[in-house]
Amino acid sequence: MKAEKASHKRLKFLPVLFRKQDAEKVTSHPGMFLTRALQKGLIHRLNRGNYINSFLHGFPGVEEVACFLKPPSYISCEWALNYHGITLQSPAVCTVVTLSTSVGKKRSVQYQGITIEFSRISPLLFFGFTYQNRHYMASPEKAILDTIYYRKAIPAQDELEIDEVDFNLLSEWAKRFPAYVSRSVRSLSNILAGQCNHGKPVPQKNLV
């Protein structure tokens, strides 16, 4: 009972998402503390060295966990496209774009029925995202570019909802990527331009 009370006390000093290094700050025996907390269901292990303080704080959202695992990073590709309402199909994979070199399918993490995958990007292309609700999310334009960059195409292009997409900004940012990305953006613009003939204009905003 005394050991359990001690664990509860230490957990109060830890955030909802924490690393083993954080546990080392609240106890001189972090390994024993983490093992006992796991056995009692007080915390949840995400992967090696990363934990959720679930007993006190519950389970955070997929996006928050994803960005915590590989900082600096942001959410992009299909997950971000769905987040912004550009695609309506709910993805089973949350793609995290990161500067970390520790990436690939072997590094993926399963969380709440979702596969969190990590993709490395050049520092020159690490832009186009904002902080919101405890995570970083790609803008609609950057999500499109990242999807083309990693997947070589965007699925179901003729079904995209592009009301909030700034095509001037999309074209400008595409110049920073390899040439095939710019070509794909031009092709995408041509496809979506057909929507204008059916009463759905393609947004064109001025860059700030």
VENPEUR-V34376 format. One line per field, one symbol per residue. phi: phi as a letter, one per 20 degrees, with the letter a starting at -180 (. if undefined). psi: psi as a letter, one per 20 degrees, with the letter a starting at -180 (. if undefined). Layout:
# VENPEUR-V34376
phi = ???
psi = ???
This chain:
# VENPEUR-V34376
phi = .ffffffgffffedffdbdgffffedbecffffffffffemecceeagnccdeffedmdffgfffgfffcffabeblgffffgemfdefffecdedebefeecoffefceblmdeeddcecfgfdebnbceblmbdcffgfffffffffedmadflffdfedgeeefffgfffffeeggffffffffffffffffffdndfefcdefe
psi = gghghhggghhhiqrhprrhhhhiiiqimhgggggghghikhrppgaoiprpmhghiaprrggggghhhmqqrrpabhghghgijhqippqipopppriqimarhiiqpppljqpoqppqqqhhjnrkqqpplkrppqrgghggghggghiirpqlhijqokhjpohggghghhhirqhhggghgggghhghhhhhikjnqppoqqq.
